[in-house]
Amino acid sequence: MITAAVIRERPGMRMPEREVRRIAALVCRRERVRTASFSIVLTGDRTIARLHRKHFGDPTVTDVITFPLDAGRNEAEIYIDVDQARRQAARYGVTLRGELTRLIVHGMLHTLGYDDRTPAKRTAMFAVQERYVRDLAPAPRKG
């Protein structure tokens, strides 16, 4: 069973749970994963910077942080900075919903074992991510 929940820490951000479930279902189906559980936390700059500093020693804002909850069980909390997503959407010429979709997919891929810490792994992960994003939200990304 695939489950996905949305926790809205950022006021006014509307990302319907049914949309997140659709994203999770597509990613898991394509990755041949039958059981996974995701909590998507929509937050802002202050919270993401605090988490980034506390867990990674980096006080800067980032767009998405994934915290696996149970190794090997495909469970994670995925924190997405809506403020940063909004800036990136404007920079890349996509909708906020499209950029949020991209970040959700990115966090899920990390949960499912993808790594982007080296240029080669980043390139491979990005290719998979963008293929899924195109299938979910076919808006082109500029840049």
C-alpha positions as CSV (number, residue, x, y, z in Angstrom):
1,M,0.0,0.0,0.0
2,I,1.2,3.5,-0.8
3,T,0.2,6.3,1.5
4,A,0.9,10.0,1.3
5,A,-0.2,12.8,3.6
6,V,0.2,16.6,3.4
7,I,1.1,18.7,6.4
8,R,0.7,22.4,5.8
9,E,2.9,24.5,8.0
10,R,2.9,27.3,5.5
11,P,-0.4,29.2,5.5
12,G,-2.2,29.6,2.2
13,M,-0.4,26.8,0.5
14,R,-2.8,24.4,-1.2
15,M,-1.4,21.2,-2.4
16,P,-4.3,18.7,-2.4
17,E,-3.6,15.3,-0.8
18,R,-5.2,13.6,-3.8
19,E,-2.5,15.3,-6.0
20,V,0.2,14.1,-3.7
21,R,-1.2,10.6,-3.7
22,R,-1.3,10.7,-7.5
23,I,2.4,11.7,-7.5
24,A,3.3,9.0,-5.0
25,A,1.4,6.4,-6.9
26,L,3.1,7.2,-10.2
27,V,6.6,7.3,-8.7
28,C,6.1,4.0,-6.8
29,R,4.5,2.2,-9.7
30,R,7.4,3.2,-12.0
31,E,9.9,2.2,-9.3
32,R,8.1,-1.1,-8.7
33,V,7.5,-0.2,-5.1
34,R,4.4,-1.7,-3.5
35,T,4.6,-0.3,0.0
36,A,5.7,3.2,1.0
37,S,4.5,6.0,3.3
38,F,5.3,9.6,2.7
39,S,4.5,12.7,4.8
40,I,5.0,15.9,2.8
41,V,5.5,18.9,5.1
42,L,5.0,22.2,3.3
43,T,7.0,24.8,5.2
44,G,8.9,28.1,4.8
45,D,12.4,29.5,4.7
46,R,12.9,29.8,8.5
47,T,12.0,26.1,9.3
48,I,13.9,24.7,6.3
49,A,17.0,26.7,7.2
50,R,16.8,25.5,10.9
51,L,16.4,21.8,9.8
52,H,19.3,22.2,7.3
53,R,21.6,23.7,10.0
54,K,20.6,21.1,12.6
55,H,20.9,18.0,10.5
56,F,23.4,18.9,7.9
57,G,25.5,21.7,9.4
58,D,24.4,24.2,6.7
59,P,22.4,27.2,7.7
60,T,21.2,28.1,4.2
61,V,17.8,27.7,2.8
62,T,17.3,24.7,0.5
63,D,14.2,23.5,-1.4
64,V,13.7,20.0,-0.1
65,I,15.0,17.8,2.8
66,T,14.1,14.2,3.1
67,F,14.2,12.3,6.4
68,P,13.9,8.5,6.0
69,L,12.0,7.1,9.0
70,D,12.7,3.4,8.6
71,A,15.5,2.2,6.4
72,G,14.4,-0.4,3.9
73,R,10.7,0.3,4.5
74,N,10.3,3.3,2.1
75,E,9.0,5.7,4.8
76,A,9.9,9.3,5.0
77,E,9.1,12.8,6.0
78,I,9.8,15.2,3.1
79,Y,10.1,18.9,4.0
80,I,9.5,21.3,1.1
81,D,10.2,25.0,1.4
82,V,7.3,26.6,-0.3
83,D,9.0,30.0,-0.3
84,Q,12.0,28.6,-2.2
85,A,9.7,26.6,-4.5
86,R,7.9,29.8,-5.4
87,R,11.3,31.5,-6.2
88,Q,12.4,28.5,-8.3
89,A,9.1,28.4,-10.2
90,A,9.6,32.0,-11.2
91,R,13.2,31.5,-12.1
92,Y,12.5,28.4,-14.3
93,G,9.2,29.7,-15.8
94,V,7.0,27.0,-14.3
95,T,4.0,27.0,-12.1
96,L,4.3,26.7,-8.4
97,R,2.3,23.4,-8.6
98,G,4.8,22.2,-11.2
99,E,7.8,23.0,-9.0
100,L,6.2,21.5,-5.9
101,T,5.6,18.3,-8.0
102,R,9.3,18.3,-8.9
103,L,10.3,18.6,-5.3
104,I,7.9,15.9,-4.1
105,V,9.3,13.6,-6.7
106,H,12.8,14.5,-5.8
107,G,12.2,13.7,-2.1
108,M,10.4,10.4,-2.9
109,L,13.3,9.3,-5.1
110,H,15.7,9.9,-2.2
111,T,13.5,7.8,0.0
112,L,13.6,5.0,-2.7
113,G,17.4,5.0,-2.8
114,Y,18.4,7.6,-5.3
115,D,21.4,9.8,-4.4
116,D,22.5,13.1,-5.9
117,R,25.8,13.7,-4.0
118,T,28.1,13.2,-7.0
119,P,27.8,14.7,-10.5
120,A,27.1,11.3,-12.1
121,K,24.5,10.3,-9.6
122,R,22.9,13.8,-9.7
123,T,22.6,13.5,-13.5
124,A,21.0,10.0,-13.3
125,M,18.6,11.1,-10.6
126,F,17.7,14.3,-12.4
127,A,16.9,12.3,-15.6
128,V,14.5,10.0,-13.7
129,Q,13.0,12.9,-11.8
130,E,12.3,15.0,-14.9
131,R,10.8,12.0,-16.8
132,Y,8.3,11.6,-13.9
133,V,7.6,15.3,-13.6
134,R,6.9,15.5,-17.4
135,D,4.4,12.7,-17.0
136,L,2.7,14.3,-14.0
137,A,2.8,18.0,-14.9
138,P,3.8,18.4,-18.6
139,A,4.9,22.1,-18.2
140,P,8.4,22.7,-19.6
141,R,11.1,23.9,-17.3
142,K,13.3,26.7,-18.7
143,G,16.9,27.0,-17.7
